[in-house]
Amino acid sequence: MPPPLRLLVFNDGYSAEAFSDISHPAIEFTCVPDGDRAQLLEMIPGYDAYLSTLRIRVDREVVDRASRLRLIVTPSTGTDHLDLPLLRERNITVLCNKDDREFLDQLTTTAELAFGLLLTCARRLPECFEASRAGRWERSGLAGSQLRGKTLGLIGVGRLGSMMARYGRAFWMRVLGCDPAVREFPEGVERVDLQALLRESDFVSLHVHLTELTRGMLGERELAAMKPGSCLINTSRGGLVDEEALVRHMQSGRIAAAGLDVIDGEWIGDKRGHPLIAYSRVNPRLCITPHVGGTSPEAVRLSVRHTFRKAVAFLGRETPAR
C-alpha cells in the first residue's frame, strides 16, 4: 500500500475541529493554527498539498522548498497571496473558491462587515467611542449622518455587491452599480458608468477581484472624481486603490472617511509604517480592520471544510458525506 498523501493546513487560529470528522485512510493531514512563515518553510518540504492562509505569501522561497507539493487550495476567492505564474511553471495546481457560487452564497460575513464599516464611518463611531471614554458628552459635534436618502455606489455587483445592495435598500438608500461583467443587476440597483457612480455616490464600496486589469482601478483621477465629503469602503483587496492618493484626498477633506478591511502588502511583517496604518493613527475617520471580513467562526468552519473536501477530491479520493 502506498504511503498516505500529506496535506498541510495553516488554519488562521482555528483548530482542526473544523474538519476533524472528515477523514480518509489515504490522506494524512496536519493542522497548524496560527502558523508563521518560518514554520511553513520548515514544514512544506514534507507535504503533497497545502491549505493556505492569506497571511503568508507563497513566493519563490516557499515554492523552492516545496519539493513534493502538487496542490495548493485556498479558502478564499482571491489569490493575490500566491505567485500564480511561478506555481503554473512548477505544475502546482491552485484551487480557490471564486467560482463556487452555491457554496459562497452561504457566507455573508464580508458583506456584513462592509456595511458595518459604512455605518462606522457614517456615524463617526471611533470618535464617539473616544469621546465617551474620555467623559466628553459631545453629541452635536459627533452626530454623523443619516443613511436614508444617501446614495450607495457599488463597484462590482456580483455576490457581495448584491448583498450590499440589499442592505443599502433596507436603509432606504439609493443604490448605484457599475459592473460590466454582470448582465442583470439586482432589483433596485441603477446601472451607471464608473464616473457617474463616483460623482453621485455618498458611499463607494468595492466588490471586485484583484487582477492585473483591476489593480489600482481607483487611482488619483478616480479618487479626485469622488463626490466631495464622500466615504470609501474596501473589503476586497488593498491593491485596488492607490493608497497614497487616498491619504492625500483624506488630508484635503475631499474624501471624508474610509472603512477598510484590506491594505496592499498585507503579508509584510511590521505594518506600523504602512502609509494607511500610520495615517489612521492621526485621523480617526480612517477606520481599518485587519482583514477579518471572512473570518467569523461560522464562515471559517464552512470554508475550511469546503476547501478540505476540494483538496481530497483533487487528490483522487472520495470523502464520506457528513
N, C-alpha and C positions, 0 to 999 in steps of 0.2 A: 504494500500500500504506500503511495507517495506521501511525503510529509505534508502537513496541513499548510494551506496558504495563510499568510500572516497579514493582518490588517491593523494598522496603527491609527488610533483615534485620538486626536488632540481636540478636546471637547469643551473648551472655554468655561471651565469651572463646574460643569455639571457631571455628575457621576455616571458610571456605566449602567446604573439602574435604568436609565432612559431606554436602553435596548438590551438589558440583560436577559429578557425572556426570548430574544431572537437568537437562535443558535444553530450551528450546523457542524457536524463532525469533521468536515473537510476544511473548516475555516477557524483559525485561532485569532482572537483579537486582543489587543492591549489598549486600555483606556488611560490616558494621561490628562487628568484635569489640571487646568492652569499650567500646562507645559510651556516652556520658553524655547527660544531659538537654539540655545546650547543643547537642550535635551533632544530637540528634533534632529540636529546634526549628529548627535551621538547615536540615536536610535534608528534613523531612517535606513541605514545600510541593510538591516535585517528584515525588511518588510517588502511585501509584494504590492500592497495597496495602502493608501493614506487618506483618511478622512480629515480634511484640513480645517484649520482655524483661520479666520480673517486677520488675526493679529500678527501672523508670521508670514512674511513674503517668501514664496517658493521661487528662489532665484538660482543662478548658476552654482553657487556654493552648495546649496541643498541638493540640486539635481546631480551634481558631480559625485556626491556621496551615496546617492540612491541607486546602487548597483543592481538591485533586484526589482526596483519599482516598475510596475506596468500600469498602474491606475491611480489617479487622484480623484476623489469625489469631494465636492464642497457643498455644505448645507446652505447655500446662498444662491441668489440669482446672478450676482456679479462675480467676475473672475479677475479683477484687476490686481489681486494679491498673488496671482500666478503668472509666471513668464510663459505665456502660451506658445510663442514661436519656438522657444527652446524645448518645451515639452513635446511639441509636434516633431521637432528634429530628433528627439530621443525616442520617438514612438511610444510615449506615455499618454494614455488616454485620459481626458478630463471630462468628468460629468458634473453638471450643475443642475439647479432646479428651475432654470429660466423658463423652460417650455412645459413645465408640469403644472398646467393651469388648474386642473381639477384639484390637485393637492394644495396648491398655493392659495386657492380661494378660502381655505380654512384658516389662513393666517392673516390676522387683521392688526397685529401689534405695530407694524411700521406706520401704517396709515393713522392709527390711534395716536402714536407719538407725534407724527407730523401735525395733526390737528391740535394736539396738546401744546406743541411749540408755538403754533399760531395763536392760541389763546394766551399763552405765556407772554408773547410779545404784545398782543393787543391790550392786555390788562396790566402790563408792566409789572408782572408778578415778582421778579427778583428784587426790584426796587421796593416793592411793598413789603416783602419779607424783611429786607434790610432795615427799613424804617420801623417796623413793628418791633424787631429785636432790639433796636436802639431806644424804644419807648416813644418814638415820634408818631403821632396820630395825624398824618398829613394827607387827609383824604382828597382834598381839592387838587393838590399837586401831583397826585399819582392815580388819577381816576382811569386812565387808559381810554379805550374807545369801544363802542358798541359794534358788534358784528352785523346786526341786521341792517340791510341796505348797503353794506360794503360789497366790493367785488373781489372774488377769489379767482385768480388765474392759474390754471393747471397746465404746466408744460409736461406733456405726457398724460394720456387719458386711457392707459391700459388698466391693469388690475388695481394697482394702488391709487392711481389717479381717479378711477371710477369710485373707489371707496371715499376718497376725499371729497368728490363731488356730492355724494350723498350726505356727508357730514356738513358740508357748506350749505346745502339746501335746507337741512334741518335747522340751521341757524338763520334762515331767511336771507342768505347771501345770494347775490347774482354770481353765476359761475361761468367763466370763460374757459375754453380749452384750445390747445394747439398741439396737434399730433398728426403728422402726415401719414403715419402708418396705420391709423385707425379709421376705418371707413364709416362706421356708425357710432356716433357719440351717445353717451348715456342721456336719458331724458333730462331736460332742463339745463344741459350744457351747451352754450353757444360756441360754434366753431369760429375761430378767428385766426389771423396770422400772428406770428410772434411779436411783431412791432405793435400791433393793436393791443395784444394781451399786456405787454409791458407798459404801454401808455395808459391803459384804463384800469389796471388792477391795483387794489389797495394791498393785496397779499398775493405774492407769486410763489407757487410751490412746485418744486422739481420732482418729477417721477419718471426718469428715463435712465436707461443703462449707459454706463460709461464705455464708449468705444473711441476709436481714432476720429470718427466723424463728430462725436458729441463732446470730446474733451475741450474745455474752455468755451463752451457754447454761450455762456453768459460772461462775456468779456467786457472790456472798458466801454465799448459802444453800446452794448445791450444794457449794462447797468446804468449808464447815463440816460438811457431812454425810459427807465422806470419812472412811474408816477412819483412826484415829489412827496416825501413822507411815507412811502410805502414800506413794506416788510417782505423780506426774502426768507423762504423756508426750504431747507435742503436736507432730505433724509436719504438721498440716493447715493452719490459719490462726490467727494470733495473736488475731484478733478474736473467737474462740470463747470466750475466757477473760477474766474480769475480772482484769487483771494486777495492779492494786493490791491486790486481795483475796488473790491468790496470794502476793504478797510478805508480807502480814500473816500468813497462815497458815503460811508457811515460817518466819517470825520466831518464831511461837509454838511451832513444832515439830509442830503437828498434821500438816502435810504435810512429810515428812522430806526429800524430794528431788523435783526436777523435771528432766526432759530435754526441751528444746525446740529445734526446728529453725526456729521461726517466732515472730515478735513482731508486735504490732499496729503499723501505720505503718512498714513496712519501707522505704518509699521516701523517708523523711526523710533528709537529708544526714548530719548528725553524730549518730550513735546512742549516743554515750558517755553522754549524760544520760538515756537511756531508763530507766525505773524498773527493768526486769528486768536490763538490761545493768549498771546501777550496782550492783544488789544482788548480781549474780553475782561482782562483784569482791571482795565480803566474805564470801560464802557459797559455797564450792566445791561444795556439793551442789545448786546450781542450775547445770545444765550446758546451755549454749546453743551451737548451731552455726548458721552464717549461711545458713540455707535452702539447704542442699546436698543435701537428700534425693533430689531427682530429677536431680542434675547429674553423675552419673558420665559419662565419655566415651561409654560404650556406650549409655546411656539418652538422652543428648543427641543423639547421631547418629541414633538411631531416631526421636526426637521431631521433630527439625527436618526430617528427610526426609519423615516422615508429614505434618507441617504444611505443608511446601512443596507437596507434592502436592495437599493440600486447597485451597491458595490457587490453584494452577493450574487445578484442576477448577472452582472457583467462577468464575474469570475467563473461563470458557468455552473453555478449551483442553484438549487431551489431552496428558498427559505420557507419553513412551515408557516401557514397563515395563523395569525393570532387575533 
